[in-house]
C-alpha cells in the first residue's frame, strides 16, 4: 500500500513554507504535537518552532489546532498553555473522530485544511482518510530518538509518495 502525502518536506516543520500552503488554498492547519512541534512529553518548544508557529498563526488568521493521540489531559493543557493554540488530545489518529473535531473547531471545509505531522501511519493516513491535504515533515531537528524509532519512521516514509513536489 502506498500512502500519498500532498507534500513531503526535507526537514522539520520549521522548513515548511507557509506561503506555499496558502498559495495551494490552505486556510487552516491541523498540527501533530509530539515530535512535530514539541519534543515528546516535554511541554516545551524551541525558538525556531515558536517563530514558525507565530508566522503560521498570523498567515492563517489563527486557524490552527493541534491534534494528538496523547491521552494525558494535564499534558494537553500544559501544551495548550505553551502553544496558545487549542489542543485536542486522545485523537485516535488515523480514525475520523479527532479529525472531525478539529475541522469543527476550525470551522473550515476539508479542502481548506492541511494536516502536518511526522508520522505516515497516523497523521498522513488519517488526513487522507478524511479528505484533507497532508504534509509529511521530519521530526524536530532538536530530537534525539532511539535507533529503533528512527528505523520505524524510515520504514513508514518508504511507504509514502508525494502527490505534489516541494515544501
WOLIN-V7722 format. One record per pair of residues at least 12 apart in sequence whose C-alpha atoms are under 7 Angstrom apart, sorted by the first residue. I is the first residue (numbers start at 1). J is the second residue. D is the distance in Angstrom with one decimal. If there is no record, write none. Layout:
i->I j->J d->D
i->I j->J d->D
This chain:
i->2 j->159 d->5.1
i->2 j->160 d->5.8
i->2 j->161 d->6.8
i->3 j->125 d->6.6
i->3 j->159 d->5.9
i->3 j->160 d->4.7
i->3 j->161 d->6.3
i->4 j->160 d->5.4
i->4 j->161 d->4.9
i->4 j->162 d->5.5
i->4 j->163 d->6.0
i->5 j->124 d->6.2
i->5 j->134 d->5.2
i->5 j->135 d->5.9
i->5 j->136 d->6.5
i->5 j->160 d->6.5
i->5 j->161 d->6.1
i->5 j->162 d->4.9
i->5 j->163 d->6.0
i->6 j->133 d->5.7
i->6 j->134 d->5.0
i->6 j->135 d->6.0
i->6 j->162 d->5.5
i->6 j->163 d->4.8
i->6 j->164 d->5.7
i->7 j->134 d->6.3
i->7 j->135 d->4.7
i->7 j->136 d->6.4
i->7 j->162 d->5.5
i->7 j->163 d->6.6
i->7 j->164 d->5.7
i->7 j->165 d->6.3
i->7 j->166 d->6.3
i->7 j->167 d->6.1
i->8 j->135 d->5.6
i->8 j->136 d->4.8
i->8 j->137 d->6.2
i->8 j->162 d->6.0
i->8 j->166 d->6.6
i->8 j->167 d->6.3
i->9 j->136 d->6.3
i->9 j->137 d->5.2
i->9 j->166 d->6.7
i->9 j->167 d->5.1
i->11 j->137 d->6.1
i->11 j->138 d->5.4
i->12 j->137 d->5.2
i->12 j->138 d->4.5
i->12 j->139 d->5.6
i->12 j->140 d->5.1
i->12 j->141 d->6.4
i->13 j->36 d->6.5
i->13 j->137 d->5.9
i->14 j->48 d->6.5
i->14 j->49 d->6.0
i->14 j->52 d->5.8
i->16 j->167 d->5.6
i->17 j->167 d->5.9
i->18 j->56 d->6.4
i->25 j->112 d->6.1
i->26 j->112 d->4.7
i->26 j->113 d->5.4
i->26 j->114 d->6.4
i->27 j->60 d->5.7
i->27 j->112 d->5.2
i->27 j->113 d->6.0
i->28 j->60 d->5.7
i->28 j->63 d->4.7
i->28 j->64 d->5.6
i->28 j->106 d->7.0
i->28 j->112 d->6.4
i->28 j->113 d->4.8
i->28 j->114 d->6.6
i->29 j->63 d->6.5
i->29 j->64 d->4.7
i->29 j->65 d->6.4
i->29 j->113 d->5.5
i->29 j->114 d->5.1
i->29 j->115 d->5.9
i->30 j->64 d->6.0
i->30 j->65 d->5.1
i->30 j->66 d->5.6
i->30 j->67 d->6.4
i->30 j->102 d->6.9
i->30 j->114 d->6.2
i->30 j->115 d->4.7
i->30 j->116 d->6.3
i->31 j->65 d->6.3
i->31 j->66 d->4.6
i->31 j->67 d->6.0
i->31 j->115 d->5.9
i->31 j->116 d->5.0
i->31 j->117 d->6.2
i->32 j->66 d->5.7
i->32 j->67 d->5.4
i->32 j->68 d->5.7
i->32 j->116 d->6.3
i->32 j->117 d->5.0
i->33 j->66 d->6.2
i->33 j->67 d->6.7
i->33 j->68 d->5.7
i->35 j->118 d->7.0
i->35 j->139 d->5.0
i->35 j->140 d->5.6
i->36 j->117 d->5.8
i->36 j->118 d->5.8
i->36 j->139 d->5.4
i->36 j->140 d->5.8
i->37 j->49 d->6.3
i->37 j->140 d->6.9
i->39 j->143 d->6.4
i->43 j->78 d->6.2
i->43 j->79 d->5.4
i->44 j->82 d->6.9
i->63 j->106 d->5.7
i->64 j->85 d->6.8
i->64 j->106 d->7.0
i->65 j->85 d->6.1
i->65 j->86 d->5.2
i->65 j->87 d->6.1
i->65 j->102 d->6.5
i->66 j->86 d->6.2
i->66 j->87 d->4.6
i->66 j->88 d->6.0
i->67 j->87 d->6.1
i->67 j->88 d->4.9
i->67 j->89 d->6.2
i->67 j->91 d->6.0
i->67 j->98 d->6.9
i->68 j->88 d->6.2
i->68 j->89 d->4.9
i->68 j->90 d->6.2
i->68 j->91 d->5.4
i->69 j->89 d->5.8
i->69 j->90 d->4.5
i->69 j->91 d->4.7
i->69 j->92 d->5.4
i->69 j->93 d->6.3
i->70 j->89 d->5.6
i->70 j->90 d->5.3
i->71 j->89 d->5.8
i->71 j->90 d->4.6
i->76 j->89 d->6.2
i->93 j->122 d->5.1
i->93 j->123 d->6.6
i->93 j->126 d->5.9
i->94 j->122 d->4.5
i->94 j->123 d->6.4
i->94 j->125 d->6.0
i->94 j->126 d->3.7
i->95 j->126 d->6.0
i->96 j->130 d->6.5
i->110 j->131 d->6.0
i->110 j->132 d->5.2
i->111 j->132 d->6.0
i->111 j->133 d->6.9
i->113 j->132 d->6.0
i->113 j->133 d->6.3
i->114 j->132 d->5.8
i->114 j->133 d->4.4
i->114 j->134 d->5.2
i->114 j->135 d->7.0
i->115 j->127 d->6.0
i->115 j->132 d->6.8
i->115 j->133 d->6.2
i->115 j->134 d->4.8
i->115 j->135 d->6.1
i->116 j->134 d->6.0
i->116 j->135 d->4.7
i->116 j->136 d->6.2
i->117 j->135 d->6.5
i->117 j->136 d->5.5
i->117 j->137 d->5.9
i->118 j->136 d->5.6
i->118 j->137 d->5.0
i->118 j->138 d->5.4
i->118 j->139 d->5.6
i->120 j->156 d->5.8
i->120 j->157 d->6.5
i->120 j->160 d->7.0
i->121 j->156 d->6.9
i->124 j->136 d->6.7
